């Protein structure tokens, strides 16, 4: 947790300093490991002089290197992003070096059988076979970094005229930037082109993906595993690929019929929309129709107008409302640090947000700085921003609450060892659960009311802006808070298109598990991953794609956009659905009756969030919920009967 006496990090790095700093940190860690290995022998090895000493060295490396790697995701400078990416690669290379350190392995093995070293090749006999394994691991790291860089730096654009964007939401149209698409545009050809452009980004990653799949299988076989999925899932909550496959297969059975029913409902909406516009209806629901028709169906059945709802969620007041919820539930206080107070806090004395070019506390002028502490301290929330607002669609509100949840998990986690801290210290198939659980607050009418504030109330300028959009300078302001009936309509619309969306997500999870469970090395080499990607989606999701128009079955290679398959979520995408089961059990059991219960919030903070990954997640959950996971809340969240 950040306390008022803590010195915040500064963002003054240059490409040169990033490489120099990571080199220094790696060398310091290397020396620390040598200092452990030199005086200790297997007969004198103990927890204190080996495991604890290694953990201290790991903590020291993690505490500084995290910020250096952070730049690659947030810096506006391409040179700094490139240096940060290089720093990450250097860390990965060092991690391989450490995992292959036989002296350290012997000491750790003398204290306890240490699976991490074994899984990194130290049980492979020294010589050509171990050298081969090390080379394969290094090649995998290089290729996965290349894949992620290709995704991050992709500069693929598709251009539309204003006519082609007919009836695209005006407040979104005004802010369209690279990466945003016209999937809710009225013109079906616009939607088709936008989706096709996205599905065909990063064509260079097709070859990279194939190489990674082959090398992962080779590495797993060298370690004695049947395939990479067996290697990867072993230490997660699921425990085995067989359990994952059973979970995905069962969920597929439950979703298939619901998906077909949704398809029929959306086809009827499409038919009426086509007739109203005097256009022909061909009886097909294309993949590029789904989001547009879901929007129409939500408006028709539940009077849900996403653009009108967005007016109640300007960014600044919404974030403040979210922080208030976190304060209340978890016993925290947030205080925005502004103006000269930032100069005082900054180690360099350059923290004044009024002069972004000399503000060392942030990496971008839009970033706000907060101090946070427990309720025993003193603090206050900042006043609402008077700047013209960015409006959040409800899906953005859910996403923002989810991501802030990860931040809260990081803040309140209490572990001695960095490797177990916060969401990154937990198993991949649990790490999303705490934030997924918090998404439920965004589907509660009372909580939505507390989060909302119509942007016309933020300032006179905002009121005039709203009246101008209404075309009436005397238009009466809407309610300041989102009306109860609107919030309840939004809640009732939650499951519109839910089965189709879940089937798409499920198809990615099944693809991920399948490509990481090949029967042989030859099977990897002979697999056409693009063909498999498209065929699986057609088989699972009851929608039509360009192949129905005679344009070929391999019309896109969307898997080349998913860089998480290269990093942490390899044979792990199932975790998004798997962890949702735990998330909904927690909410249903602990929070559903009273989402704002301070007692429940504190119990959750100290019983789950604080522990990070220092206990096995199954034990943490069993202590918190009991031994059995209730699946009914998960099925209910998907709009399915148990």
Backbone torsions as a table, in degrees:
resi	resn	phi	psi	omega
1	UNK	NA	142.6	175.9
2	UNK	-83.7	128.1	177.1
3	UNK	-111.6	166.0	-173.6
4	UNK	-66.6	-16.3	179.7
5	UNK	-93.5	-7.9	-178.2
6	UNK	-71.6	147.5	175.2
7	UNK	-90.3	121.8	-178.2
8	UNK	-75.2	159.0	174.6
9	UNK	-70.0	155.8	175.3
10	UNK	-114.2	150.9	-176.6
11	UNK	-111.6	72.2	-177.0
12	UNK	-116.7	12.4	-173.9
13	UNK	-65.8	150.7	171.3
14	UNK	-119.5	165.7	176.5
15	UNK	-54.8	-40.2	-179.5
16	UNK	-66.5	-43.5	-177.2
17	UNK	-68.4	-33.3	179.3
18	UNK	-62.4	-47.1	-179.4
19	UNK	-67.5	-39.7	178.6
20	UNK	-63.7	-42.6	-178.0
21	UNK	-68.1	-42.0	-178.9
22	UNK	-68.7	-35.0	176.9
23	UNK	-63.6	-42.4	178.4
24	UNK	-63.1	-44.9	-178.4
25	UNK	-64.2	-41.2	179.6
26	UNK	-64.6	-44.1	-179.7
27	UNK	-65.1	-39.4	177.4
28	UNK	-62.3	-41.7	179.0
29	UNK	-67.6	-37.8	178.6
30	UNK	-63.2	-43.2	178.8
31	UNK	-63.7	-39.3	179.1
32	UNK	-62.4	-39.4	178.7
33	UNK	-67.6	-39.1	178.0
34	UNK	-63.7	-37.1	179.7
35	UNK	-66.5	-27.9	176.6
36	UNK	-76.1	-42.7	-173.0
37	UNK	-74.7	-32.0	-173.2
38	UNK	-62.7	-52.7	-174.6
39	UNK	-87.5	-12.8	-172.7
40	UNK	-100.2	140.0	175.3
41	UNK	-118.7	164.4	178.5
42	UNK	-54.9	-31.3	-178.8
43	UNK	-76.1	-23.0	179.7
44	UNK	-105.5	0.4	-177.4
45	UNK	-66.0	138.7	178.9
46	UNK	-144.1	174.1	176.7
47	UNK	-59.0	-45.9	-174.8
48	UNK	-67.0	-45.6	-173.4
49	UNK	-89.1	-3.8	176.8
50	UNK	-123.1	-69.9	-173.2
51	UNK	-64.6	-46.9	-179.3
52	UNK	-66.9	-40.9	179.1
53	UNK	-63.6	-41.7	176.6
54	UNK	-63.0	-39.3	-179.8
55	UNK	-64.8	-38.9	177.4
56	UNK	-62.9	-41.6	178.1
57	UNK	-64.8	-39.7	178.4
58	UNK	-65.2	-42.1	177.5
59	UNK	-59.8	-44.9	-178.0
60	UNK	-62.6	-40.9	178.8
61	UNK	-66.9	-44.9	-176.7
62	UNK	-66.5	-37.4	-173.8
63	UNK	-63.5	-30.7	-179.7
64	UNK	-100.9	-35.3	-175.1
65	UNK	-70.3	-27.3	-178.7
66	UNK	-55.8	-43.6	-178.9
67	UNK	-67.3	-38.0	-179.1
68	UNK	-64.7	-37.2	179.0
69	UNK	-77.0	-26.4	-179.1
70	UNK	-59.9	-34.2	-176.7
71	UNK	-57.3	-31.4	-174.8
72	UNK	-66.2	-20.9	-179.1
73	UNK	-96.2	-18.1	-169.9
74	UNK	-128.5	-18.8	-173.5
75	UNK	-70.7	136.7	175.0
76	UNK	-70.6	-17.9	-176.2
77	UNK	-86.6	121.4	177.9
78	UNK	-63.4	-31.6	179.5
79	UNK	-68.1	-40.0	177.9
80	UNK	-69.1	-40.1	177.1
81	UNK	-60.6	-41.4	-179.6
82	UNK	-65.2	-41.6	178.7
83	UNK	-65.4	-39.3	178.8
84	UNK	-65.2	-40.7	177.0
85	UNK	-63.4	-38.8	177.0
86	UNK	-64.4	-39.7	177.9
87	UNK	-60.7	-40.1	178.8
88	UNK	-64.0	-40.6	178.4
89	UNK	-63.7	-38.8	177.8
90	UNK	-63.6	-39.0	176.6
91	UNK	-64.4	-40.6	179.4
92	UNK	-64.8	-42.2	178.0
93	UNK	-61.5	-40.5	179.3
94	UNK	-66.9	-36.2	177.9
95	UNK	-62.2	-39.8	176.6
96	UNK	-64.5	-43.9	177.8
97	UNK	-56.9	-45.6	-179.4
98	UNK	-65.4	-41.5	-176.9
99	UNK	-68.4	-18.8	179.7
100	UNK	-103.1	12.2	-179.1
101	UNK	-79.0	103.0	-172.6
102	UNK	-68.9	-33.3	178.8
103	UNK	-62.2	-46.7	178.9
104	UNK	-65.0	-40.7	179.5
105	UNK	-58.1	-44.6	-178.7
106	UNK	-62.4	-37.6	179.0
107	UNK	-69.3	-45.9	179.3
108	UNK	-64.0	-41.3	-178.8
109	UNK	-65.0	-29.4	178.0
110	UNK	-71.1	-29.9	178.4
111	UNK	-80.5	-47.1	177.2
112	UNK	-161.1	151.8	177.2
113	UNK	-64.3	116.9	-170.3
114	UNK	-109.3	103.3	-172.6
115	UNK	-60.3	-33.4	-175.7
116	UNK	-61.3	-41.5	177.6
117	UNK	-67.4	-41.5	179.1
118	UNK	-60.0	-43.4	-178.3
119	UNK	-71.7	-12.3	176.8
120	UNK	-103.4	15.9	166.4
121	UNK	103.4	2.8	-175.5
122	UNK	-76.1	-8.8	173.1
123	UNK	-93.4	-6.1	171.9
124	UNK	-75.8	129.0	-177.7
125	UNK	-55.8	140.1	177.6
126	UNK	-59.0	141.8	-179.3
127	UNK	131.5	-156.8	-174.1
128	UNK	-56.8	-38.4	-177.0
129	UNK	-67.2	-42.8	178.5
130	UNK	-69.2	-37.3	177.2
131	UNK	-61.6	-39.6	177.7
132	UNK	-62.5	-43.9	179.7
133	UNK	-60.9	-44.8	-179.5
134	UNK	-62.2	-39.7	178.7
135	UNK	-65.5	-41.8	178.6
136	UNK	-62.6	-44.7	178.9
137	UNK	-59.9	-43.8	179.2
138	UNK	-63.5	-39.3	179.4
139	UNK	-66.7	-39.5	177.2
140	UNK	-60.3	-45.1	-179.5
141	UNK	-61.7	-42.0	179.5
142	UNK	-63.0	-44.3	-176.4
143	UNK	-71.0	-39.9	178.8
144	UNK	-65.9	-34.9	175.9
145	UNK	-66.4	-40.2	178.0
146	UNK	-63.2	-43.6	178.8
147	UNK	-58.3	-50.1	-178.1
148	UNK	-64.8	-38.0	178.0
149	UNK	-64.5	-41.1	178.4
150	UNK	-60.2	-39.8	178.2
151	UNK	-67.3	-46.3	-176.1
152	UNK	-65.7	-34.5	-174.8
153	UNK	-99.8	5.5	-178.5
154	UNK	-57.6	132.8	-177.6
155	UNK	-128.3	61.7	-176.5
156	UNK	-105.2	125.9	-176.4
157	UNK	-128.6	154.1	172.9
158	UNK	-132.3	137.4	-171.2
159	UNK	-109.5	139.9	179.5
160	UNK	-130.6	149.2	171.1
161	UNK	-83.0	166.7	177.7
162	UNK	-62.6	-34.7	178.0
163	UNK	-63.4	-38.5	179.9
164	UNK	-69.4	-20.6	177.4
165	UNK	-99.9	27.2	-179.6
166	UNK	-52.4	128.9	178.0
167	UNK	64.7	15.6	170.3
168	UNK	-67.5	135.9	-176.0
169	UNK	-49.4	126.6	-171.5
170	UNK	-62.0	-42.2	-177.2
171	UNK	-69.7	-22.6	174.3
172	UNK	-81.6	-38.2	179.9
173	UNK	-59.1	-37.9	-177.8
174	UNK	-68.3	-18.5	-175.0
175	UNK	-118.5	15.5	-179.5
176	UNK	-59.6	131.1	176.8
177	UNK	-134.4	178.3	177.8
178	UNK	-55.2	134.7	177.6
179	UNK	96.6	-14.2	178.2
180	UNK	-96.0	146.3	-172.2
181	UNK	-124.3	168.6	-179.7
182	UNK	-98.6	45.8	-174.4
183	UNK	-74.0	-13.1	175.3
184	UNK	-110.9	15.1	174.6
185	UNK	-67.6	151.2	-177.4
186	UNK	-71.0	-35.0	-177.0
187	UNK	-71.9	116.3	-177.0
188	UNK	-63.8	-31.7	178.8
189	UNK	-66.6	-35.7	175.8
190	UNK	-63.0	-46.1	-180.0
191	UNK	-62.4	-41.0	-179.4
192	UNK	-63.1	-46.8	-179.0
193	UNK	-64.1	-39.4	-179.8
194	UNK	-64.1	-44.9	-179.6
195	UNK	-66.8	-42.9	-180.0
196	UNK	-61.8	-38.2	178.6
197	UNK	-62.5	-42.8	179.7
198	UNK	-66.8	-43.5	-176.7
199	UNK	-68.1	-14.2	-177.6
200	UNK	-113.8	17.0	173.4
201	UNK	-68.3	155.9	172.6
202	UNK	54.7	53.2	178.7
203	UNK	-61.2	-25.8	178.6
204	UNK	-64.1	-20.3	-179.1
205	UNK	-77.8	-11.1	176.4
206	UNK	-59.8	-48.6	180.0
207	UNK	-69.3	-38.3	179.6
208	UNK	-62.9	-43.9	-179.5
209	UNK	-58.8	-45.8	-179.2
210	UNK	-59.7	-44.6	-179.6
211	UNK	-63.2	-41.9	-179.7
212	UNK	-63.8	-42.5	179.8
213	UNK	-60.8	-42.6	-179.5
214	UNK	-65.9	-43.6	-178.2
215	UNK	-69.8	-37.6	177.4
216	UNK	-62.7	-41.1	179.2
217	UNK	-65.9	-41.4	179.1
218	UNK	-61.3	-44.3	-179.7
219	UNK	-63.4	-42.7	179.8
220	UNK	-62.5	-41.4	-179.9
221	UNK	-66.2	-37.7	177.6
222	UNK	-62.2	-30.7	179.5
223	UNK	-85.8	-5.2	178.3
224	UNK	94.8	10.4	177.9
225	UNK	-93.2	154.8	179.7
226	UNK	-67.2	-34.0	-178.2
227	UNK	-166.4	177.4	-176.9
228	UNK	-67.7	-33.5	179.2
229	UNK	-62.4	-42.0	178.3
230	UNK	-61.5	-40.9	177.3
231	UNK	-65.0	-43.9	-171.2
232	UNK	-77.0	-39.8	-172.3
233	UNK	-82.6	-18.3	-172.6
234	UNK	-51.3	-41.2	-175.2
235	UNK	-97.8	9.5	178.5
236	UNK	-95.3	177.5	-178.5
237	UNK	-62.1	-37.6	-178.0
238	UNK	-63.6	-38.5	173.4
239	UNK	88.4	-32.8	-177.8
240	UNK	-155.8	152.0	175.6
241	UNK	-60.6	-31.6	-179.0
242	UNK	-62.2	-41.7	179.1
243	UNK	-67.1	-38.6	178.0
244	UNK	-63.9	-47.2	-178.9
245	UNK	-60.3	-39.7	178.4
246	UNK	-64.7	-43.6	178.7
247	UNK	-60.1	-47.2	-178.3
248	UNK	-67.2	-39.8	179.7
249	UNK	-65.3	-42.7	178.9
250	UNK	-62.9	-42.7	-179.7
251	UNK	-67.0	-36.8	177.8
252	UNK	-61.2	-42.5	179.2
253	UNK	-61.1	-40.6	-178.4
254	UNK	-71.4	-32.6	-174.6
255	UNK	-85.9	-23.7	-171.6
256	UNK	-59.0	-50.9	-178.1
257	UNK	-66.3	-39.5	178.3
258	UNK	-63.1	-37.1	178.3
259	UNK	-65.0	-39.6	178.1
260	UNK	-65.3	-39.3	178.6
261	UNK	-64.9	-40.9	177.8
262	UNK	-65.0	-37.5	178.1
263	UNK	-58.8	-44.5	-179.6
264	UNK	-63.8	-40.0	179.4
265	UNK	-65.1	-40.9	-179.6
266	UNK	-72.0	-33.8	175.9
267	UNK	-62.2	-39.6	178.8
268	UNK	-64.8	-40.0	176.4
269	UNK	-63.1	-43.1	-179.7
270	UNK	-63.7	-40.3	-179.9
271	UNK	-61.2	-46.8	-178.9
272	UNK	-65.7	-37.6	179.6
273	UNK	-66.1	-41.5	179.2
274	UNK	-64.2	-43.1	179.2
275	UNK	-63.5	-40.3	-179.3
276	UNK	-64.2	-27.9	-179.5
277	UNK	-98.6	3.6	178.4
278	UNK	70.3	30.7	-179.1
279	UNK	-111.9	158.8	-179.8
280	UNK	-73.9	145.9	176.9
281	UNK	-111.2	119.8	-174.3
282	UNK	-95.8	3.3	176.2
283	UNK	76.2	13.0	-179.4
284	UNK	-116.5	144.3	173.2
285	UNK	-108.0	104.7	-178.6
286	UNK	-84.1	158.6	-178.7
287	UNK	-59.7	-29.8	-179.5
288	UNK	-83.1	-4.8	176.4
289	UNK	-86.6	-25.1	-163.9
290	UNK	-57.9	-54.0	-176.1
291	UNK	-64.1	-38.0	178.9
292	UNK	-64.7	-45.4	-177.8
293	UNK	-72.7	-30.9	173.3
294	UNK	-61.7	-41.1	178.8
295	UNK	-62.0	-44.3	178.9
296	UNK	-64.3	-42.1	-178.3
297	UNK	-65.9	-38.5	178.0
298	UNK	-63.9	-39.0	177.9
299	UNK	-67.1	-41.6	-174.8
300	UNK	-70.5	-46.1	-175.2
301	UNK	-82.1	-38.7	-169.0
302	UNK	-125.0	10.3	-179.9
303	UNK	55.0	36.8	-179.8
304	UNK	-91.4	113.0	176.2
305	UNK	-111.1	101.3	-173.4
306	UNK	-60.6	-33.3	-179.4
307	UNK	-70.0	-39.2	176.8
308	UNK	-68.4	-38.5	178.4
309	UNK	-63.7	-37.5	-179.8
310	UNK	-60.2	-27.7	179.8
311	UNK	-63.0	-21.1	179.8
312	UNK	-88.2	-0.8	-176.5
313	UNK	-129.8	65.0	169.9
314	UNK	-65.4	144.9	-169.4
315	UNK	-54.6	-53.9	-171.8
316	UNK	-61.4	-53.2	178.9
317	UNK	-63.0	-31.6	179.7
318	UNK	-66.4	-44.6	177.6
319	UNK	-61.2	-41.9	179.0
320	UNK	-61.3	-39.9	177.8
321	UNK	-64.3	-39.5	177.8
322	UNK	-63.4	-43.1	179.4
323	UNK	-63.5	-34.5	177.3
324	UNK	-63.4	-40.2	178.0
325	UNK	-62.3	-45.8	-179.9
326	UNK	-64.1	-38.8	177.0
327	UNK	-58.3	-48.1	-175.4
328	UNK	-65.8	-45.6	-174.8
329	UNK	-72.9	-42.6	-167.2
330	UNK	-109.2	2.9	176.0
331	UNK	70.0	50.2	-178.9
332	UNK	-125.5	160.0	175.5
333	UNK	-130.9	129.8	177.8
334	UNK	-110.9	135.4	178.4
335	UNK	-135.3	121.1	179.7
336	UNK	-75.0	133.1	180.0
337	UNK	-97.5	121.2	-173.1
338	UNK	-130.7	160.2	169.7
339	UNK	53.2	-136.1	-175.8
340	UNK	-62.0	-25.0	177.4
341	UNK	-60.0	-30.7	178.3
342	UNK	-70.9	-37.9	176.2
343	UNK	-59.5	-42.4	-178.9
344	UNK	-64.4	-39.6	-176.6
345	UNK	-75.5	-32.5	-174.8
346	UNK	-68.4	132.7	176.5
347	UNK	-61.4	-24.7	179.8
348	UNK	-93.3	-9.1	-176.1
349	UNK	77.6	9.4	-178.0
350	UNK	-120.1	81.3	-179.0
351	UNK	-133.6	19.5	-175.6
352	UNK	-81.8	114.4	-175.9
353	UNK	-68.1	-12.3	178.7
354	UNK	-72.7	-15.4	-179.6
355	UNK	-128.6	81.4	-172.6
356	UNK	-57.0	-29.5	-176.7
357	UNK	-72.1	-10.8	177.0
358	UNK	-126.3	25.0	179.9
359	UNK	-97.2	108.6	-175.4
360	UNK	-89.4	-4.8	-176.5
361	UNK	-85.6	-12.2	-177.8
362	UNK	-133.9	163.8	179.9
363	UNK	-103.3	-5.1	179.9
364	UNK	-155.0	146.8	-173.7
365	UNK	-64.9	-19.1	-179.7
366	UNK	-83.3	-6.6	-176.1
367	UNK	-80.4	133.3	175.3
368	UNK	-99.8	153.6	-178.2
369	UNK	-116.4	130.5	-179.7
370	UNK	-125.7	145.8	163.2
371	UNK	-97.5	147.0	-178.3
372	UNK	-141.4	138.6	176.9
373	UNK	-152.9	176.6	-179.4
374	UNK	-74.7	169.3	-174.2
375	UNK	-64.6	-16.4	178.0
376	UNK	-68.2	-20.0	179.3
377	UNK	-83.2	-174.0	178.3
378	UNK	-121.5	146.1	179.2
379	UNK	-178.8	173.2	-179.1
380	UNK	-148.2	153.1	175.9
381	UNK	-77.7	151.3	179.0
382	UNK	-74.6	157.9	173.6
383	UNK	-68.8	158.3	-179.8
384	UNK	-64.5	146.3	178.6
385	UNK	-69.1	143.9	178.1
386	UNK	-98.8	3.3	-177.2
387	UNK	-73.1	156.0	173.9
388	UNK	-54.9	132.6	-169.2
389	UNK	-86.4	151.9	163.6
390	UNK	-91.6	132.0	-176.8
391	UNK	-96.8	137.7	-178.3
392	UNK	-103.8	126.3	168.0
393	UNK	-66.9	160.9	-177.4
394	UNK	-59.1	-37.6	177.6
395	UNK	-62.1	-33.1	176.0
396	UNK	-68.4	-37.7	177.9
397	UNK	-61.3	-45.1	179.0
398	UNK	-61.3	-46.8	-178.6
399	UNK	-62.2	-42.8	-178.7
400	UNK	-65.2	-42.0	178.0
401	UNK	-62.7	-39.4	177.9
402	UNK	-60.4	-50.4	-176.2
403	UNK	-68.8	-38.0	174.6
404	UNK	-62.2	-31.9	176.6
405	UNK	-60.3	-39.4	175.4
406	UNK	-61.3	-40.7	179.0
407	UNK	-62.8	-41.9	178.2
408	UNK	-63.6	-42.0	177.5
409	UNK	-57.0	-43.3	178.9
410	UNK	-64.3	-41.2	-176.7
411	UNK	-67.7	-41.6	-172.3
412	UNK	-93.8	-6.6	179.0
413	UNK	-63.7	140.6	-179.2
414	UNK	-131.0	97.6	178.9
415	UNK	-135.8	149.4	177.1
416	UNK	-76.2	-27.4	-174.1
417	UNK	-112.4	134.0	-176.8
418	UNK	-60.1	-34.0	-174.8
419	UNK	-66.2	-18.0	-179.6
420	UNK	-105.8	8.2	-170.7
421	UNK	-85.4	134.1	170.4
422	UNK	61.8	-161.7	-176.7
423	UNK	-64.6	-32.4	-179.6
424	UNK	-71.6	-15.3	178.9
425	UNK	-90.0	-1.1	-178.7
426	UNK	-101.0	168.0	176.5
427	UNK	-63.4	146.2	-177.1
428	UNK	-56.5	-36.9	-177.1
429	UNK	-87.3	14.1	169.5
430	UNK	-125.0	-25.6	-170.2
431	UNK	-54.9	-29.3	179.8
432	UNK	-83.7	-17.1	-172.0
433	UNK	-58.2	-45.9	-179.1
434	UNK	-59.0	-40.4	179.3
435	UNK	-76.0	-35.2	175.5
436	UNK	-62.8	-36.9	178.3
437	UNK	-61.9	-40.6	-177.5
438	UNK	-68.7	-21.3	178.8
439	UNK	-59.1	-24.1	-178.7
440	UNK	-60.9	-28.0	178.7
441	UNK	-64.0	-25.5	-179.5
442	UNK	-82.2	-1.4	177.2
443	UNK	-117.2	19.3	178.5
444	UNK	-111.1	119.4	-175.7
445	UNK	-53.7	-39.6	-178.6
446	UNK	-67.4	-41.4	179.1
447	UNK	-69.7	-37.1	176.7
448	UNK	-61.9	-39.0	177.9
449	UNK	-61.2	-43.4	179.9
450	UNK	-67.2	-30.4	179.3
451	UNK	-79.2	-22.5	-168.4
452	UNK	-89.0	153.7	167.7
453	UNK	-162.9	116.4	-177.0
454	UNK	-59.5	133.1	-170.8
455	UNK	-64.4	-18.3	179.3
456	UNK	-67.5	-13.6	179.7
457	UNK	-91.7	-2.0	-175.3
458	UNK	-76.3	-32.6	-179.4
459	UNK	-167.5	166.8	176.8
460	UNK	-63.3	-37.6	179.2
461	UNK	-63.7	-39.3	178.6
462	UNK	-67.1	-38.1	177.2
463	UNK	-61.8	-46.0	-179.9
464	UNK	-64.4	-37.1	177.7
465	UNK	-62.6	-44.3	179.3
466	UNK	-64.2	-43.2	179.9
467	UNK	-63.8	-36.0	178.2
468	UNK	-64.8	-41.3	177.8
469	UNK	-66.1	-31.9	177.6
470	UNK	-76.1	-15.1	-178.1
471	UNK	73.8	24.5	-177.8
472	UNK	-150.2	110.1	-177.1
473	UNK	-70.6	-9.5	178.4
474	UNK	-114.3	15.0	-178.7
475	UNK	-59.2	136.9	-179.9
476	UNK	-73.7	133.2	-179.6
477	UNK	-60.3	143.7	173.2
478	UNK	-72.8	173.1	176.6
479	UNK	-57.2	148.4	-178.4
480	UNK	-66.9	-38.3	178.3
481	UNK	-103.0	152.7	-179.6
482	UNK	-60.0	128.7	-178.6
483	UNK	-60.2	147.3	-177.0
484	UNK	-58.8	-42.3	-177.2
485	UNK	-66.9	-32.6	177.4
486	UNK	-68.2	-44.6	179.2
487	UNK	-63.3	-39.6	179.5
488	UNK	-69.3	-36.0	175.2
489	UNK	-63.5	-39.8	176.9
490	UNK	-61.5	-43.0	178.9
491	UNK	-62.0	-43.0	-179.6
492	UNK	-66.4	-24.9	-178.7
493	UNK	-85.0	-0.4	-173.2
494	UNK	-53.4	-38.7	-172.6
495	UNK	-96.2	5.2	176.1
496	UNK	-65.2	118.0	-178.4
497	UNK	76.6	6.1	-175.3
498	UNK	-65.2	-38.7	-179.1
499	UNK	-67.8	-40.8	177.9
500	UNK	-63.9	-42.9	178.7
501	UNK	-63.0	-41.6	179.3
502	UNK	-66.6	-35.6	178.0
503	UNK	-66.0	-37.7	176.2
504	UNK	-62.7	-47.3	178.4
505	UNK	-61.7	-41.2	179.5
506	UNK	-64.6	-38.0	179.8
507	UNK	-63.5	-35.5	177.1
508	UNK	-67.4	-42.0	178.6
509	UNK	-62.3	-41.7	179.2
510	UNK	-69.1	-39.3	175.0
511	UNK	-58.1	-48.4	-178.4
512	UNK	-58.6	-47.1	-180.0
513	UNK	-67.5	-39.0	-177.4
514	UNK	-65.3	-45.4	-176.9
515	UNK	-70.3	-18.5	177.9
516	UNK	-99.3	9.8	175.6
517	UNK	-128.9	51.1	179.3
518	UNK	-69.1	154.1	-179.5
519	UNK	-76.6	-22.6	-178.2
520	UNK	-163.9	170.8	176.4
521	UNK	-65.0	-36.7	178.0
522	UNK	-63.2	-35.6	179.5
523	UNK	-63.6	-37.6	176.6
524	UNK	-63.0	-47.6	-175.7
525	UNK	-64.3	-30.8	-175.3
526	UNK	-92.5	-7.2	-177.1
527	UNK	-76.7	130.7	171.0
528	UNK	-92.0	97.7	-172.4
529	UNK	-66.3	-33.9	178.4
530	UNK	-67.1	-43.0	177.5
531	UNK	-62.5	-44.9	-179.7
532	UNK	-63.0	-42.0	178.8
533	UNK	-56.5	-47.9	-177.0
534	UNK	-73.5	-41.2	-179.7
535	UNK	-64.7	-40.7	-179.7
536	UNK	-64.4	-41.3	-180.0
537	UNK	-66.5	-41.5	177.6
538	UNK	-63.4	-37.2	-178.6
539	UNK	-69.3	-35.1	-172.4
540	UNK	-96.5	-34.9	-173.2
541	UNK	-106.1	119.0	-174.7
542	UNK	-77.3	62.2	174.9
543	UNK	-132.7	163.3	178.4
544	UNK	-100.5	149.3	177.0
545	UNK	-122.3	-173.9	-176.6
546	UNK	-58.1	-18.9	178.5
547	UNK	-63.2	-27.3	177.8
548	UNK	-69.3	-17.0	178.4
549	UNK	-102.1	11.7	179.0
550	UNK	76.3	22.1	-176.3
551	UNK	-99.4	11.0	177.7
552	UNK	97.2	145.6	-176.6
553	UNK	-80.6	-19.5	-177.5
554	UNK	-104.1	60.2	-170.7
555	UNK	-82.6	-13.1	-178.7
556	UNK	-155.6	159.0	177.4
557	UNK	-130.1	62.8	-173.8
558	UNK	-59.6	-23.1	179.6
559	UNK	-63.8	-17.9	179.1
560	UNK	-76.2	-7.7	175.9
561	UNK	-91.0	-15.7	-170.7
562	UNK	-93.4	86.2	-175.6
563	UNK	-73.1	-13.5	178.3
564	UNK	-68.1	-20.2	174.9
565	UNK	-69.0	-14.6	177.5
566	UNK	-95.8	-15.7	-170.1
567	UNK	-143.5	104.3	173.5
568	UNK	80.4	-37.2	-177.7
569	UNK	-100.4	19.0	173.1
570	UNK	-67.2	128.4	-171.0
571	UNK	50.2	37.6	-175.4
572	UNK	-143.1	0.3	-179.5
573	UNK	-63.5	-27.1	175.0
574	UNK	-53.6	-24.7	-175.5
575	UNK	-58.8	-29.1	178.7
576	UNK	-62.9	-41.4	177.9
577	UNK	-79.5	-40.5	-178.8
578	UNK	-59.7	-45.8	-178.4
579	UNK	-70.9	-25.9	178.0
580	UNK	-62.1	-33.2	178.0
581	UNK	-60.5	-42.8	178.4
582	UNK	-70.2	-39.2	-179.2
583	UNK	-60.3	-45.8	-177.3
584	UNK	-72.3	-30.4	174.5
585	UNK	-64.7	-43.6	178.6
586	UNK	-60.9	-48.3	-177.6
587	UNK	-63.5	-47.2	-176.6
588	UNK	-62.9	-40.4	-175.7
589	UNK	-78.0	-37.2	-168.3
590	UNK	-108.5	-37.0	-168.6
591	UNK	-114.8	-18.1	-168.9
592	UNK	-58.3	-41.5	-178.5
593	UNK	-66.1	-35.1	-178.6
594	UNK	-150.1	89.3	-177.1
595	UNK	-59.2	-21.4	-177.1
596	UNK	-104.8	23.6	177.3
597	UNK	-68.5	117.1	177.5
598	UNK	-64.1	-38.8	-179.4
599	UNK	-61.8	-45.0	179.3
600	UNK	-65.9	-40.7	179.8
601	UNK	-61.6	-43.8	179.3
602	UNK	-67.4	-40.8	179.6
603	UNK	-61.9	-39.9	178.4
604	UNK	-68.1	-42.1	179.4
605	UNK	-58.4	-51.4	-173.9
606	UNK	-81.3	-25.5	-177.2
607	UNK	-89.1	-23.5	-176.9
608	UNK	-126.5	-61.1	-173.0
609	UNK	-62.4	-44.8	-175.6
610	UNK	-61.1	-31.5	-172.5
611	UNK	-76.1	-18.4	-178.0
612	UNK	54.1	-129.1	179.4
613	UNK	-112.9	21.5	-176.6
614	UNK	-72.9	-16.8	169.6
615	UNK	-117.5	152.9	172.0
616	UNK	-55.6	136.9	-174.1
617	UNK	-61.1	-33.4	178.2
618	UNK	-63.0	-36.2	178.2
619	UNK	-70.7	-41.4	177.5
620	UNK	-58.3	-46.2	-178.8
621	UNK	-68.7	-39.1	179.1
622	UNK	-63.2	-39.3	177.7
623	UNK	-65.9	-32.8	-174.3
624	UNK	-87.5	-40.3	-172.6
625	UNK	-111.7	-24.3	-169.7
626	UNK	113.7	173.0	-170.8
627	UNK	-73.7	-23.1	-172.5
628	UNK	-109.6	136.5	176.0
629	UNK	-86.3	128.8	176.5
630	UNK	-85.9	119.7	-178.5
631	UNK	-86.8	-20.4	-176.2
632	UNK	-56.4	-44.4	178.6
633	UNK	-61.2	-33.0	177.8
634	UNK	-65.7	-48.0	179.3
635	UNK	-64.2	-38.1	177.7
636	UNK	-62.6	-39.6	179.3
637	UNK	-64.3	-29.9	177.4
638	UNK	-84.4	-3.0	-178.3
639	UNK	79.4	24.1	-177.8
640	UNK	-112.5	154.1	170.8
641	UNK	-81.3	139.9	-179.5
642	UNK	-62.4	NA	NA
